[in-house]
Amino acid sequence: MFSEFVKEITKELEAKESRKRARSADAQSTFSYAVGKILKELWRNALSYPPRESSINMRSGYYSELERYRDPKLTYRQVKAAFDILIECRYIEVTTPGHYSRERGTGGLTRFTPTDRLLERFENLEGHPAFVVSPNLDLECIILRDKLDGTNNTDIPYTDTPKTERFRNNLKAINECLIKHWADLRIKDSEVEKLAQRVLQDPDKEPIDLSRRILTRIFSNVSFGQGGRFYRGWWQNVPSEYRKYITIDEFITTEYDYSQLSPNMLYFAYNFEMGNEDAYDRVLDGEYRNLVKQAFNAMVQSSKPLLKKPRKIDMDELDMDWIDLRQRILDAHKPI
């Protein structure tokens, strides 16, 4: 059992510590929880496709700020104590030290990996994180973010309204349904490494962690009217050619792909006919369709005229700049 494994490691860590006084009962509970939290994260990431580094916030203020989002069972003092002694006992090693700038309000998390010693201990564990690690339905699932350095990566506090409460209740109902069923990826063991390599090739894909079985909804630009997409389900990172292998309760699934869904919906919303010509092919005479599609969707999703090229759009092969492409899209879709 994973819980017994955590107890064993915790006792070993405590024996290695050079403390003059024993922890209080509350501090001991918090320390043990922090050890379990770190080990759980390492185990999940070690068995993801492909394996990835773990990360931890070592800024003391993080554990007292943003009460809505943080885990109330974690404190900076005990997290740091657990992390430091895991390093000392050669169970983890830091790959990238964290940093934080008070002036800019930005920084990077500390990244770390399990040592071979810990990986050997993981191999003796029964089961898999997807079966053993239960999703925490009590953590905040509605997240509001601000834009910082051009990206929506800063969680910010907010006051609940009937709308946010409705969002949360609806998503909790969805998540409760998800954990009652078993979604899986039915591929041969020989395909796992191929899948891992395929995920590595896509910069927009994160490693597939089968224990990520519930969703989070993230809004952006300090507005519950922007963003609101669902994230953090493992199936969202499965490359398109592998989606046909997704099963639910051992039943094969089918994926429906609606061609040109976004432009069709927009034309319909404004009572216009889009016509038979492909919405993206009509922009550059049938060339660079994927690029046009990316640009079109970026323009639609922007809350204001998109005068600068989005960072994720690569136009190196196109003999025109963003302003020209933008105008070509506007000319091809004047009705909307």
ChimeraX attribute file (.defattr): number of C-alpha atoms within 10 A of each C-alpha:
attribute: neighborCount
match mode: 1-to-1
recipient: residues
	/A:1	9
	/A:2	18
	/A:3	10
	/A:4	9
	/A:5	15
	/A:6	19
	/A:7	15
	/A:8	11
	/A:9	20
	/A:10	21
	/A:11	11
	/A:12	14
	/A:13	20
	/A:14	15
	/A:15	10
	/A:16	13
	/A:17	12
	/A:18	7
	/A:19	9
	/A:20	6
	/A:21	6
	/A:22	9
	/A:23	12
	/A:24	9
	/A:25	9
	/A:26	8
	/A:27	14
	/A:28	13
	/A:29	13
	/A:30	21
	/A:31	25
	/A:32	20
	/A:33	21
	/A:34	24
	/A:35	23
	/A:36	20
	/A:37	15
	/A:38	19
	/A:39	24
	/A:40	18
	/A:41	16
	/A:42	23
	/A:43	22
	/A:44	21
	/A:45	23
	/A:46	20
	/A:47	19
	/A:48	18
	/A:49	22
	/A:50	20
	/A:51	17
	/A:52	19
	/A:53	16
	/A:54	21
	/A:55	20
	/A:56	17
	/A:57	18
	/A:58	20
	/A:59	16
	/A:60	13
	/A:61	11
	/A:62	13
	/A:63	20
	/A:64	13
	/A:65	12
	/A:66	14
	/A:67	12
	/A:68	17
	/A:69	16
	/A:70	15
	/A:71	14
	/A:72	12
	/A:73	11
	/A:74	16
	/A:75	20
	/A:76	17
	/A:77	15
	/A:78	19
	/A:79	23
	/A:80	19
	/A:81	15
	/A:82	24
	/A:83	20
	/A:84	14
	/A:85	19
	/A:86	23
	/A:87	15
	/A:88	14
	/A:89	15
	/A:90	13
	/A:91	20
	/A:92	23
	/A:93	16
	/A:94	16
	/A:95	13
	/A:96	14
	/A:97	13
	/A:98	16
	/A:99	13
	/A:100	13
	/A:101	9
	/A:102	7
	/A:103	6
	/A:104	9
	/A:105	9
	/A:106	12
	/A:107	13
	/A:108	16
	/A:109	16
	/A:110	18
	/A:111	17
	/A:112	19
	/A:113	22
	/A:114	23
	/A:115	14
	/A:116	12
	/A:117	12
	/A:118	19
	/A:119	16
	/A:120	11
	/A:121	12
	/A:122	19
	/A:123	10
	/A:124	9
	/A:125	13
	/A:126	10
	/A:127	11
	/A:128	15
	/A:129	22
	/A:130	17
	/A:131	10
	/A:132	14
	/A:133	15
	/A:134	12
	/A:135	15
	/A:136	10
	/A:137	13
	/A:138	8
	/A:139	13
	/A:140	16
	/A:141	23
	/A:142	22
	/A:143	21
	/A:144	23
	/A:145	21
	/A:146	18
	/A:147	13
	/A:148	13
	/A:149	10
	/A:150	9
	/A:151	11
	/A:152	17
	/A:153	14
	/A:154	17
	/A:155	18
	/A:156	15
	/A:157	15
	/A:158	14
	/A:159	6
	/A:160	10
	/A:161	9
	/A:162	8
	/A:163	10
	/A:164	15
	/A:165	12
	/A:166	12
	/A:167	16
	/A:168	19
	/A:169	14
	/A:170	12
	/A:171	19
	/A:172	20
	/A:173	10
	/A:174	13
	/A:175	18
	/A:176	14
	/A:177	11
	/A:178	15
	/A:179	14
	/A:180	9
	/A:181	12
	/A:182	14
	/A:183	19
	/A:184	18
	/A:185	17
	/A:186	15
	/A:187	12
	/A:188	7
	/A:189	8
	/A:190	8
	/A:191	10
	/A:192	13
	/A:193	12
	/A:194	13
	/A:195	20
	/A:196	16
	/A:197	12
	/A:198	17
	/A:199	20
	/A:200	15
	/A:201	10
	/A:202	11
	/A:203	8
	/A:204	9
	/A:205	14
	/A:206	18
	/A:207	19
	/A:208	26
	/A:209	23
	/A:210	21
	/A:211	20
	/A:212	17
	/A:213	20
	/A:214	22
	/A:215	20
	/A:216	19
	/A:217	18
	/A:218	19
	/A:219	20
	/A:220	22
	/A:221	18
	/A:222	18
	/A:223	13
	/A:224	17
	/A:225	10
	/A:226	15
	/A:227	18
	/A:228	17
	/A:229	11
	/A:230	16
	/A:231	15
	/A:232	16
	/A:233	17
	/A:234	20
	/A:235	19
	/A:236	14
	/A:237	18
	/A:238	22
	/A:239	15
	/A:240	9
	/A:241	9
	/A:242	14
	/A:243	17
	/A:244	15
	/A:245	15
	/A:246	19
	/A:247	16
	/A:248	13
	/A:249	11
	/A:250	13
	/A:251	12
	/A:252	13
	/A:253	14
	/A:254	11
	/A:255	9
	/A:256	6
	/A:257	7
	/A:258	8
	/A:259	10
	/A:260	12
	/A:261	10
	/A:262	15
	/A:263	20
	/A:264	16
	/A:265	12
	/A:266	16
	/A:267	16
	/A:268	13
	/A:269	10
	/A:270	10
	/A:271	11
	/A:272	12
	/A:273	11
	/A:274	17
	/A:275	9
	/A:276	6
	/A:277	9
	/A:278	14
	/A:279	23
	/A:280	24
	/A:281	16
	/A:282	16
	/A:283	23
	/A:284	14
	/A:285	9
	/A:286	13
	/A:287	13
	/A:288	15
	/A:289	17
	/A:290	11
	/A:291	16
	/A:292	24
	/A:293	19
	/A:294	15
	/A:295	24
	/A:296	21
	/A:297	12
	/A:298	16
	/A:299	19
	/A:300	15
	/A:301	12
	/A:302	11
	/A:303	11
	/A:304	8
	/A:305	9
	/A:306	16
	/A:307	10
	/A:308	10
	/A:309	17
	/A:310	14
	/A:311	7
	/A:312	11
	/A:313	13
	/A:314	12
	/A:315	16
	/A:316	8
	/A:317	8
	/A:318	12
	/A:319	8
	/A:320	10
	/A:321	12
	/A:322	17
	/A:323	12
	/A:324	11
	/A:325	21
	/A:326	20
	/A:327	12
	/A:328	15
	/A:329	20
	/A:330	15
	/A:331	11
	/A:332	15
	/A:333	17
	/A:334	7
	/A:335	13
	/A:336	15
